[in-house]
Structures are given as C-alpha cells and as structure tokens.
Amino acid sequence: MQNLFLILGKSGSGKTTVADYMVKHNLDVAEHYSMGNEFRKIARNDKEIAKYVFTGKRVPDDIAKKMLKIIIKKFSKNIILLDGFPRDYKQTELLELLLKTYNINLKNVFEIDIADNIAKQRVLNRARGSDVNSTVFNNRLDDYNQQMIKIREHYSRLIIKINGNQDVKIIADTIEKYLLGGTN
C-alpha cells in the first residue's frame, strides 16, 4: 500500500524546498508533488487557472479535483510527499475520497510553521513571476490562516507541527523519521 504524507505551510514556509531536498539527498524511496508548482505550470498557458494562481486565490474544487487525480495517477513509489494541498476543509474531504478510491493511506500531515514576516520576506525575495507580490502573498496568508483552523482540527491526530526556522536538513531529517516509520 502506498503511504501519503502531506506537507502544509503558508507560502514561503519551505514546503517544496524541504520535500525536494529529501527526495534528492537521502530519500530515494519517495516521490514528491507540489500542487502549487503543478498549478503554476498549467497557469502559464491557461487563463482560467491563471486568474486564481496569480492572484493568490484558491482554485475551484472541480479544478483541484482534476489536478489531484492527475497527480495521484502518477504515484509510483510507496512513499509520496504532497505539498500545498489541501488548502481548505472541503479539499480534505475531496482528498480522502480520492485516497480511498485509489487505496492510498494518509500517514501524517506535517505543518511547517514560520512567522508571517519571515514567510513574506522569503516569498518576496524569490523570483517566480507574477504570483510574487505583496498583495498576492497577503491574500494567500489570510486564506491560509483562516482555513488551517479547520484543517488542523480535522487532522488533529495526524498533524505534526515543525519549526520552519531551522535548516532545511534538520526539517527534512525530522520528517524523514516519520516517513521511514521511526516515529508515530
């Protein structure tokens, strides 16, 4: 059975950086998918998706469901890291339905936690195009803070909060212990 591990955090928390690091450096048994990166790739050529991605708004559930199905069908390893999803409570239900359909086990939900001002500084310092500006960041941050209340409650028995102010290697090592079954 495949095991899914979610990595959540506000924009700039390092979700994708940590997951990429883990797969590249010392976790060749895992694969990683970033919902944000997947949507940004499509948004370059799709005006409908671009109007959400480049303004910091969540894409509608029907679009998110299509994207998630595409990603799930790509899963080929037993350990899967998915970052940036779900972004609201309704998406937790969608995710669980798809995981049940594809017989995938949700093991843990990691929340990489950093201060808002540090997240904003990181986002504004990276050059990724038109989805990087103060207004878009603030939209995403407000939405994240509001939505995570219900997401944390929903995943209360699975969620593990991690200090995002640490070196990427330390964060990756902490998460890796759970992935490889060393911690419950």
C-alpha positions as CSV (number, residue, x, y, z in Angstrom):
1,M,0.0,0.0,0.0
2,Q,1.2,3.5,-0.8
3,N,1.5,6.0,2.0
4,L,0.9,9.7,1.5
5,F,2.4,12.4,3.7
6,L,1.1,15.9,3.4
7,I,3.4,18.9,3.9
8,L,1.5,22.1,4.7
9,G,2.6,25.6,5.5
10,K,2.0,29.1,4.5
11,S,3.6,30.5,1.3
12,G,7.3,30.8,1.9
13,S,7.4,28.2,4.7
14,G,9.7,25.9,2.7
15,K,7.3,23.0,1.9
16,T,8.6,22.3,-1.6
17,T,12.2,23.1,-0.7
18,V,12.2,20.5,2.2
19,A,10.4,17.8,0.1
20,D,12.7,18.3,-2.9
21,Y,15.7,18.1,-0.5
22,M,14.5,14.9,1.0
23,V,14.0,13.2,-2.3
24,K,17.2,14.5,-3.8
25,H,19.6,13.9,-0.9
26,N,18.6,10.8,1.0
27,L,15.2,9.5,0.4
28,D,15.2,7.7,-3.0
29,V,12.2,5.6,-1.8
30,A,9.9,8.6,-2.1
31,E,8.4,10.9,-4.7
32,H,7.2,14.4,-4.3
33,Y,4.5,16.5,-5.9
34,S,3.8,20.2,-5.3
35,M,0.3,21.3,-6.0
36,G,1.5,24.9,-6.3
37,N,4.1,24.1,-8.8
38,E,1.7,21.9,-10.8
39,F,-0.8,24.8,-10.9
40,R,1.8,27.4,-11.9
41,K,2.9,25.2,-14.8
42,I,-0.6,25.0,-16.1
43,A,-1.4,28.6,-15.4
44,R,1.3,29.8,-17.8
45,N,-1.0,28.6,-20.7
46,D,-4.4,28.5,-19.1
47,K,-6.1,31.9,-18.4
48,E,-8.8,30.3,-16.3
49,I,-6.3,28.8,-13.8
50,A,-4.0,31.8,-14.1
51,K,-6.7,34.1,-12.7
52,Y,-6.6,32.1,-9.4
53,V,-2.9,31.2,-9.2
54,F,-1.6,34.7,-9.9
55,T,-3.9,36.5,-7.5
56,G,-3.4,34.2,-4.5
57,K,-6.9,32.7,-4.6
58,R,-7.7,29.0,-4.3
59,V,-8.6,27.3,-7.5
60,P,-12.2,25.9,-7.5
61,D,-12.7,22.4,-6.2
62,D,-13.5,20.9,-9.6
63,I,-10.2,22.1,-11.0
64,A,-8.3,21.0,-7.8
65,K,-10.0,17.6,-8.1
66,K,-8.9,17.1,-11.7
67,M,-5.3,18.1,-10.9
68,L,-5.2,15.8,-7.8
69,K,-6.5,12.9,-9.9
70,I,-3.7,13.5,-12.5
71,I,-1.1,13.6,-9.7
72,I,-2.4,10.5,-7.9
73,K,-2.3,8.5,-11.1
74,K,1.4,9.4,-11.4
75,F,2.2,7.9,-8.0
76,S,4.7,5.1,-8.5
77,K,6.5,4.7,-5.1
78,N,5.3,3.6,-1.7
79,I,6.1,6.9,0.0
80,I,4.5,10.0,-1.5
81,L,5.1,13.6,-0.4
82,L,2.4,16.1,-1.4
83,D,2.8,19.7,-0.5
84,G,0.4,22.5,-0.6
85,F,-2.8,20.5,-0.5
86,P,-5.4,20.6,0.9
87,R,-6.0,24.3,1.2
88,D,-9.4,24.2,2.8
89,Y,-11.7,21.8,4.7
90,K,-13.7,20.9,1.7
91,Q,-10.4,19.8,0.0
92,T,-9.7,17.5,2.9
93,E,-12.9,15.6,2.1
94,L,-12.0,15.5,-1.6
95,L,-8.6,14.2,-0.8
96,E,-9.9,11.4,1.5
97,L,-12.4,10.3,-1.1
98,L,-9.7,10.0,-3.8
99,L,-7.3,8.3,-1.4
100,K,-10.0,5.7,-0.6
101,T,-10.7,5.3,-4.3
102,Y,-7.0,4.6,-5.1
103,N,-6.3,2.7,-1.9
104,I,-3.7,5.1,-0.6
105,N,-3.1,5.6,3.2
106,L,-2.7,9.1,4.6
107,K,0.0,8.6,7.3
108,N,0.9,12.1,8.6
109,V,0.3,15.8,8.0
110,F,3.3,18.0,8.6
111,E,2.8,21.7,9.1
112,I,6.0,23.7,8.7
113,D,5.5,26.7,10.9
114,I,7.2,30.1,10.4
115,A,6.4,33.7,11.4
116,D,4.3,35.6,8.9
117,N,7.0,38.3,8.4
118,I,9.7,35.7,7.6
119,A,7.3,33.9,5.1
120,K,6.6,37.2,3.4
121,Q,10.3,38.1,3.2
122,R,11.1,34.7,1.6
123,V,8.3,34.9,-0.9
124,L,9.1,38.5,-2.0
125,N,12.8,37.6,-2.3
126,R,12.3,34.7,-4.6
127,A,11.7,35.5,-8.3
128,R,8.9,33.3,-9.7
129,G,6.9,35.7,-11.8
130,S,3.6,37.4,-11.4
131,D,2.5,35.3,-8.4
132,V,5.1,37.0,-6.2
133,N,4.0,40.4,-4.8
134,S,2.8,41.7,-1.5
135,T,-0.9,41.7,-2.4
136,V,-0.9,38.1,-3.6
137,F,1.1,37.0,-0.5
138,N,-1.3,38.7,1.8
139,N,-4.3,37.1,0.1
140,R,-2.7,33.6,0.4
141,L,-1.6,34.3,4.0
142,D,-5.1,35.4,5.1
143,D,-6.7,32.5,3.4
144,Y,-4.1,30.0,4.9
145,N,-4.6,31.3,8.4
146,Q,-8.4,31.1,8.2
147,Q,-8.5,27.7,6.5
148,M,-5.9,26.0,8.6
149,I,-8.1,26.3,11.7
150,K,-10.5,23.6,10.4
151,I,-7.7,21.6,8.7
152,R,-5.7,21.3,11.9
153,E,-8.9,20.3,13.7
154,H,-9.7,17.7,11.0
155,Y,-6.2,16.2,11.0
156,S,-5.6,16.6,14.8
157,R,-4.5,13.0,15.3
158,L,-2.2,13.1,12.2
159,I,-0.7,16.6,12.3
160,I,2.9,17.3,13.3
161,K,4.0,20.9,13.7
162,I,7.6,21.5,12.7
163,N,9.6,24.7,13.3
164,G,10.3,26.1,9.9
165,N,13.1,28.4,11.1
166,Q,15.6,25.6,11.2
167,D,18.0,24.5,8.5
168,V,16.3,22.6,5.6
169,K,18.4,19.4,6.5
170,I,17.1,19.4,10.1
171,I,13.5,19.8,9.0
172,A,14.0,17.1,6.4
173,D,15.6,14.7,8.9
174,T,12.7,15.3,11.3
175,I,10.1,14.5,8.6
176,E,12.1,11.5,7.3
177,K,11.9,9.8,10.7
178,Y,8.1,9.6,10.3
179,L,8.3,8.6,6.7
180,L,10.5,5.6,7.4
181,G,8.4,4.5,10.4
182,G,10.8,5.5,13.2
183,T,8.2,7.7,14.9
184,N,4.4,7.5,15.2
